[in-house]
Amino acid sequence: MNQNRLQSISKSREAHRVNIQRSLEHRLEIARAKGDEELIRQLEAEMRYSS
């Protein structure tokens, strides 16, 4: 693969990771606002796994 293709793949992967992290943070914020302790624990575990 050429260098440009590798850089493009790397940027796409990073953008995907950032989007997942933002989504998890938003879902966690909502779960906290609702006081849903079970969902909070699940989302926190998912955040640790995806980091």
PyMOL Python script that loads the backbone (N, CA, C, O; Angstrom):
from pymol import cmd

cmd.read_pdbstr("""\
ATOM      1  N   MET A   1       0.841  -1.194   0.000  1.00  0.00           N
ATOM      2  CA  MET A   1       0.000   0.000   0.000  1.00  0.00           C
ATOM      3  C   MET A   1       0.875   1.242   0.000  1.00  0.00           C
ATOM      4  O   MET A   1       1.968   1.264   0.565  1.00  0.00           O
ATOM      5  N   ASN A   2       0.370   2.247  -0.636  1.00  0.00           N
ATOM      6  CA  ASN A   2       1.171   3.469  -0.643  1.00  0.00           C
ATOM      7  C   ASN A   2       0.940   4.268   0.637  1.00  0.00           C
ATOM      8  O   ASN A   2      -0.015   4.029   1.376  1.00  0.00           O
ATOM      9  N   GLN A   3       1.820   5.201   0.873  1.00  0.00           N
ATOM     10  CA  GLN A   3       1.807   5.975   2.127  1.00  0.00           C
ATOM     11  C   GLN A   3       0.505   6.753   2.305  1.00  0.00           C
ATOM     12  O   GLN A   3      -0.027   6.821   3.414  1.00  0.00           O
ATOM     13  N   ASN A   4      -0.015   7.341   1.223  1.00  0.00           N
ATOM     14  CA  ASN A   4      -1.258   8.114   1.329  1.00  0.00           C
ATOM     15  C   ASN A   4      -2.419   7.240   1.771  1.00  0.00           C
ATOM     16  O   ASN A   4      -3.255   7.658   2.571  1.00  0.00           O
ATOM     17  N   ARG A   5      -2.463   6.035   1.249  1.00  0.00           N
ATOM     18  CA  ARG A   5      -3.541   5.097   1.614  1.00  0.00           C
ATOM     19  C   ARG A   5      -3.435   4.723   3.095  1.00  0.00           C
ATOM     20  O   ARG A   5      -4.445   4.678   3.796  1.00  0.00           O
ATOM     21  N   LEU A   6      -2.234   4.461   3.564  1.00  0.00           N
ATOM     22  CA  LEU A   6      -2.039   4.119   4.970  1.00  0.00           C
ATOM     23  C   LEU A   6      -2.421   5.278   5.882  1.00  0.00           C
ATOM     24  O   LEU A   6      -3.038   5.068   6.926  1.00  0.00           O
ATOM     25  N   GLN A   7      -2.062   6.486   5.500  1.00  0.00           N
ATOM     26  CA  GLN A   7      -2.423   7.661   6.292  1.00  0.00           C
ATOM     27  C   GLN A   7      -3.933   7.848   6.317  1.00  0.00           C
ATOM     28  O   GLN A   7      -4.498   8.198   7.353  1.00  0.00           O
ATOM     29  N   SER A   8      -4.584   7.620   5.195  1.00  0.00           N
ATOM     30  CA  SER A   8      -6.034   7.746   5.112  1.00  0.00           C
ATOM     31  C   SER A   8      -6.728   6.735   6.022  1.00  0.00           C
ATOM     32  O   SER A   8      -7.689   7.073   6.714  1.00  0.00           O
ATOM     33  N   ILE A   9      -6.245   5.509   6.019  1.00  0.00           N
ATOM     34  CA  ILE A   9      -6.806   4.463   6.879  1.00  0.00           C
ATOM     35  C   ILE A   9      -6.612   4.835   8.346  1.00  0.00           C
ATOM     36  O   ILE A   9      -7.528   4.694   9.155  1.00  0.00           O
ATOM     37  N   SER A  10      -5.422   5.308   8.681  1.00  0.00           N
ATOM     38  CA  SER A  10      -5.121   5.695  10.054  1.00  0.00           C
ATOM     39  C   SER A  10      -6.033   6.836  10.514  1.00  0.00           C
ATOM     40  O   SER A  10      -6.548   6.802  11.632  1.00  0.00           O
ATOM     41  N   LYS A  11      -6.232   7.828   9.675  1.00  0.00           N
ATOM     42  CA  LYS A  11      -7.101   8.957  10.022  1.00  0.00           C
ATOM     43  C   LYS A  11      -8.543   8.497  10.186  1.00  0.00           C
ATOM     44  O   LYS A  11      -9.249   8.960  11.082  1.00  0.00           O
ATOM     45  N   SER A  12      -8.974   7.596   9.328  1.00  0.00           N
ATOM     46  CA  SER A  12     -10.347   7.083   9.419  1.00  0.00           C
ATOM     47  C   SER A  12     -10.553   6.316  10.710  1.00  0.00           C
ATOM     48  O   SER A  12     -11.580   6.472  11.370  1.00  0.00           O
ATOM     49  N   ARG A  13      -9.595   5.499  11.070  1.00  0.00           N
ATOM     50  CA  ARG A  13      -9.693   4.737  12.321  1.00  0.00           C
ATOM     51  C   ARG A  13      -9.749   5.669  13.531  1.00  0.00           C
ATOM     52  O   ARG A  13     -10.529   5.447  14.457  1.00  0.00           O
ATOM     53  N   GLU A  14      -8.924   6.703  13.518  1.00  0.00           N
ATOM     54  CA  GLU A  14      -8.903   7.652  14.627  1.00  0.00           C
ATOM     55  C   GLU A  14     -10.224   8.410  14.704  1.00  0.00           C
ATOM     56  O   GLU A  14     -10.756   8.611  15.796  1.00  0.00           O
ATOM     57  N   ALA A  15     -10.752   8.829  13.577  1.00  0.00           N
ATOM     58  CA  ALA A  15     -12.036   9.535  13.557  1.00  0.00           C
ATOM     59  C   ALA A  15     -13.144   8.636  14.091  1.00  0.00           C
ATOM     60  O   ALA A  15     -14.012   9.093  14.834  1.00  0.00           O
ATOM     61  N   HIS A  16     -13.119   7.386  13.724  1.00  0.00           N
ATOM     62  CA  HIS A  16     -14.114   6.421  14.207  1.00  0.00           C
ATOM     63  C   HIS A  16     -14.013   6.255  15.722  1.00  0.00           C
ATOM     64  O   HIS A  16     -15.030   6.242  16.414  1.00  0.00           O
ATOM     65  N   ARG A  17     -12.799   6.130  16.233  1.00  0.00           N
ATOM     66  CA  ARG A  17     -12.585   5.983  17.672  1.00  0.00           C
ATOM     67  C   ARG A  17     -13.099   7.221  18.422  1.00  0.00           C
ATOM     68  O   ARG A  17     -13.759   7.096  19.454  1.00  0.00           O
ATOM     69  N   VAL A  18     -12.796   8.392  17.905  1.00  0.00           N
ATOM     70  CA  VAL A  18     -13.238   9.637  18.531  1.00  0.00           C
ATOM     71  C   VAL A  18     -14.761   9.720  18.539  1.00  0.00           C
ATOM     72  O   VAL A  18     -15.353  10.124  19.540  1.00  0.00           O
ATOM     73  N   ASN A  19     -15.395   9.344  17.439  1.00  0.00           N
ATOM     74  CA  ASN A  19     -16.857   9.378  17.369  1.00  0.00           C
ATOM     75  C   ASN A  19     -17.486   8.415  18.367  1.00  0.00           C
ATOM     76  O   ASN A  19     -18.481   8.752  19.008  1.00  0.00           O
ATOM     77  N   ILE A  20     -16.925   7.239  18.504  1.00  0.00           N
ATOM     78  CA  ILE A  20     -17.439   6.270  19.481  1.00  0.00           C
ATOM     79  C   ILE A  20     -17.281   6.834  20.894  1.00  0.00           C
ATOM     80  O   ILE A  20     -18.199   6.735  21.708  1.00  0.00           O
ATOM     81  N   GLN A  21     -16.128   7.420  21.182  1.00  0.00           N
ATOM     82  CA  GLN A  21     -15.884   7.990  22.505  1.00  0.00           C
ATOM     83  C   GLN A  21     -16.879   9.103  22.815  1.00  0.00           C
ATOM     84  O   GLN A  21     -17.419   9.163  23.920  1.00  0.00           O
ATOM     85  N   ARG A  22     -17.120   9.973  21.859  1.00  0.00           N
ATOM     86  CA  ARG A  22     -18.084  11.066  22.059  1.00  0.00           C
ATOM     87  C   ARG A  22     -19.483  10.522  22.308  1.00  0.00           C
ATOM     88  O   ARG A  22     -20.205  11.008  23.179  1.00  0.00           O
ATOM     89  N   SER A  23     -19.852   9.518  21.543  1.00  0.00           N
ATOM     90  CA  SER A  23     -21.169   8.910  21.706  1.00  0.00           C
ATOM     91  C   SER A  23     -21.315   8.312  23.103  1.00  0.00           C
ATOM     92  O   SER A  23     -22.331   8.510  23.770  1.00  0.00           O
ATOM     93  N   LEU A  24     -20.297   7.584  23.535  1.00  0.00           N
ATOM     94  CA  LEU A  24     -20.336   6.989  24.870  1.00  0.00           C
ATOM     95  C   LEU A  24     -20.433   8.060  25.952  1.00  0.00           C
ATOM     96  O   LEU A  24     -21.190   7.908  26.911  1.00  0.00           O
ATOM     97  N   GLU A  25     -19.674   9.134  25.805  1.00  0.00           N
ATOM     98  CA  GLU A  25     -19.713  10.210  26.793  1.00  0.00           C
ATOM     99  C   GLU A  25     -21.101  10.842  26.857  1.00  0.00           C
ATOM    100  O   GLU A  25     -21.597  11.150  27.941  1.00  0.00           O
ATOM    101  N   HIS A  26     -21.720  11.032  25.707  1.00  0.00           N
ATOM    102  CA  HIS A  26     -23.059  11.608  25.664  1.00  0.00           C
ATOM    103  C   HIS A  26     -24.073  10.664  26.319  1.00  0.00           C
ATOM    104  O   HIS A  26     -24.907  11.095  27.116  1.00  0.00           O
ATOM    105  N   ARG A  27     -23.995   9.392  25.980  1.00  0.00           N
ATOM    106  CA  ARG A  27     -24.908   8.416  26.579  1.00  0.00           C
ATOM    107  C   ARG A  27     -24.711   8.338  28.092  1.00  0.00           C
ATOM    108  O   ARG A  27     -25.676   8.193  28.842  1.00  0.00           O
ATOM    109  N   LEU A  28     -23.469   8.433  28.532  1.00  0.00           N
ATOM    110  CA  LEU A  28     -23.179   8.401  29.963  1.00  0.00           C
ATOM    111  C   LEU A  28     -23.753   9.637  30.660  1.00  0.00           C
ATOM    112  O   LEU A  28     -24.293   9.531  31.761  1.00  0.00           O
ATOM    113  N   GLU A  29     -23.641  10.779  30.038  1.00  0.00           N
ATOM    114  CA  GLU A  29     -24.196  12.013  30.594  1.00  0.00           C
ATOM    115  C   GLU A  29     -25.716  11.883  30.779  1.00  0.00           C
ATOM    116  O   GLU A  29     -26.256  12.287  31.809  1.00  0.00           O
ATOM    117  N   ILE A  30     -26.388  11.326  29.792  1.00  0.00           N
ATOM    118  CA  ILE A  30     -27.835  11.139  29.874  1.00  0.00           C
ATOM    119  C   ILE A  30     -28.185  10.127  30.958  1.00  0.00           C
ATOM    120  O   ILE A  30     -29.116  10.345  31.734  1.00  0.00           O
ATOM    121  N   ALA A  31     -27.443   9.021  31.017  1.00  0.00           N
ATOM    122  CA  ALA A  31     -27.702   8.002  32.041  1.00  0.00           C
ATOM    123  C   ALA A  31     -27.529   8.587  33.442  1.00  0.00           C
ATOM    124  O   ALA A  31     -28.309   8.289  34.346  1.00  0.00           O
ATOM    125  N   ARG A  32     -26.514   9.410  33.612  1.00  0.00           N
ATOM    126  CA  ARG A  32     -26.297  10.055  34.919  1.00  0.00           C
ATOM    127  C   ARG A  32     -27.440  11.000  35.255  1.00  0.00           C
ATOM    128  O   ARG A  32     -27.894  11.050  36.398  1.00  0.00           O
ATOM    129  N   ALA A  33     -27.906  11.747  34.264  1.00  0.00           N
ATOM    130  CA  ALA A  33     -29.009  12.685  34.486  1.00  0.00           C
ATOM    131  C   ALA A  33     -30.279  11.945  34.898  1.00  0.00           C
ATOM    132  O   ALA A  33     -31.073  12.449  35.692  1.00  0.00           O
ATOM    133  N   LYS A  34     -30.461  10.747  34.350  1.00  0.00           N
ATOM    134  CA  LYS A  34     -31.642   9.943  34.678  1.00  0.00           C
ATOM    135  C   LYS A  34     -31.449   9.122  35.948  1.00  0.00           C
ATOM    136  O   LYS A  34     -32.410   8.581  36.493  1.00  0.00           O
ATOM    137  N   GLY A  35     -30.213   9.030  36.416  1.00  0.00           N
ATOM    138  CA  GLY A  35     -29.928   8.238  37.607  1.00  0.00           C
ATOM    139  C   GLY A  35     -29.967   6.743  37.358  1.00  0.00           C
ATOM    140  O   GLY A  35     -30.227   5.968  38.278  1.00  0.00           O
ATOM    141  N   ASP A  36     -29.711   6.327  36.120  1.00  0.00           N
ATOM    142  CA  ASP A  36     -29.755   4.908  35.751  1.00  0.00           C
ATOM    143  C   ASP A  36     -28.399   4.255  36.072  1.00  0.00           C
ATOM    144  O   ASP A  36     -27.509   4.197  35.223  1.00  0.00           O
ATOM    145  N   GLU A  37     -28.264   3.774  37.295  1.00  0.00           N
ATOM    146  CA  GLU A  37     -26.987   3.245  37.778  1.00  0.00           C
ATOM    147  C   GLU A  37     -26.490   2.047  36.973  1.00  0.00           C
ATOM    148  O   GLU A  37     -25.295   1.923  36.707  1.00  0.00           O
ATOM    149  N   GLU A  38     -27.409   1.171  36.589  1.00  0.00           N
ATOM    150  CA  GLU A  38     -27.000  -0.012  35.822  1.00  0.00           C
ATOM    151  C   GLU A  38     -26.420   0.395  34.474  1.00  0.00           C
ATOM    152  O   GLU A  38     -25.376  -0.113  34.064  1.00  0.00           O
ATOM    153  N   LEU A  39     -27.097   1.312  33.784  1.00  0.00           N
ATOM    154  CA  LEU A  39     -26.604   1.783  32.494  1.00  0.00           C
ATOM    155  C   LEU A  39     -25.284   2.532  32.664  1.00  0.00           C
ATOM    156  O   LEU A  39     -24.392   2.406  31.825  1.00  0.00           O
ATOM    157  N   ILE A  40     -25.151   3.297  33.722  1.00  0.00           N
ATOM    158  CA  ILE A  40     -23.895   4.012  33.990  1.00  0.00           C
ATOM    159  C   ILE A  40     -22.745   3.018  34.102  1.00  0.00           C
ATOM    160  O   ILE A  40     -21.690   3.215  33.499  1.00  0.00           O
ATOM    161  N   ARG A  41     -22.945   1.954  34.873  1.00  0.00           N
ATOM    162  CA  ARG A  41     -21.892   0.940  35.019  1.00  0.00           C
ATOM    163  C   ARG A  41     -21.549   0.286  33.676  1.00  0.00           C
ATOM    164  O   ARG A  41     -20.379   0.057  33.369  1.00  0.00           O
ATOM    165  N   GLN A  42     -22.565  -0.006  32.894  1.00  0.00           N
ATOM    166  CA  GLN A  42     -22.332  -0.631  31.587  1.00  0.00           C
ATOM    167  C   GLN A  42     -21.544   0.294  30.662  1.00  0.00           C
ATOM    168  O   GLN A  42     -20.598  -0.131  30.000  1.00  0.00           O
ATOM    169  N   LEU A  43     -21.943   1.548  30.626  1.00  0.00           N
ATOM    170  CA  LEU A  43     -21.267   2.507  29.752  1.00  0.00           C
ATOM    171  C   LEU A  43     -19.842   2.773  30.210  1.00  0.00           C
ATOM    172  O   LEU A  43     -18.940   2.900  29.382  1.00  0.00           O
ATOM    173  N   GLU A  44     -19.629   2.858  31.518  1.00  0.00           N
ATOM    174  CA  GLU A  44     -18.270   3.048  32.029  1.00  0.00           C
ATOM    175  C   GLU A  44     -17.396   1.852  31.656  1.00  0.00           C
ATOM    176  O   GLU A  44     -16.234   2.028  31.290  1.00  0.00           O
ATOM    177  N   ALA A  45     -17.937   0.649  31.743  1.00  0.00           N
ATOM    178  CA  ALA A  45     -17.179  -0.549  31.356  1.00  0.00           C
ATOM    179  C   ALA A  45     -16.872  -0.516  29.868  1.00  0.00           C
ATOM    180  O   ALA A  45     -15.772  -0.877  29.451  1.00  0.00           O
ATOM    181  N   GLU A  46     -17.837  -0.086  29.066  1.00  0.00           N
ATOM    182  CA  GLU A  46     -17.612   0.006  27.625  1.00  0.00           C
ATOM    183  C   GLU A  46     -16.541   1.037  27.303  1.00  0.00           C
ATOM    184  O   GLU A  46     -15.736   0.837  26.394  1.00  0.00           O
ATOM    185  N   MET A  47     -16.531   2.140  28.048  1.00  0.00           N
ATOM    186  CA  MET A  47     -15.512   3.174  27.827  1.00  0.00           C
ATOM    187  C   MET A  47     -14.124   2.638  28.152  1.00  0.00           C
ATOM    188  O   MET A  47     -13.163   2.907  27.430  1.00  0.00           O
ATOM    189  N   ARG A  48     -14.023   1.875  29.248  1.00  0.00           N
ATOM    190  CA  ARG A  48     -12.722   1.296  29.592  1.00  0.00           C
ATOM    191  C   ARG A  48     -12.278   0.314  28.512  1.00  0.00           C
ATOM    192  O   ARG A  48     -11.101   0.273  28.155  1.00  0.00           O
ATOM    193  N   TYR A  49     -13.202  -0.466  28.000  1.00  0.00           N
ATOM    194  CA  TYR A  49     -12.877  -1.467  26.987  1.00  0.00           C
ATOM    195  C   TYR A  49     -12.438  -0.808  25.682  1.00  0.00           C
ATOM    196  O   TYR A  49     -11.524  -1.294  25.015  1.00  0.00           O
ATOM    197  N   SER A  50     -13.090   0.300  25.316  1.00  0.00           N
ATOM    198  CA  SER A  50     -12.806   0.914  24.019  1.00  0.00           C
ATOM    199  C   SER A  50     -11.616   1.867  24.051  1.00  0.00           C
ATOM    200  O   SER A  50     -11.187   2.348  23.002  1.00  0.00           O
ATOM    201  N   SER A  51     -11.083   2.142  25.222  1.00  0.00           N
ATOM    202  CA  SER A  51      -9.950   3.082  25.318  1.00  0.00           C
ATOM    203  C   SER A  51      -8.649   2.448  24.907  1.00  0.00           C
ATOM    204  O   SER A  51      -7.607   3.103  24.931  1.00  0.00           O
TER     205      SER A  51
END
""", "prot")
cmd.dss("prot")
cmd.show_as("cartoon", "prot")
cmd.util.cbc("prot")
cmd.orient("prot")
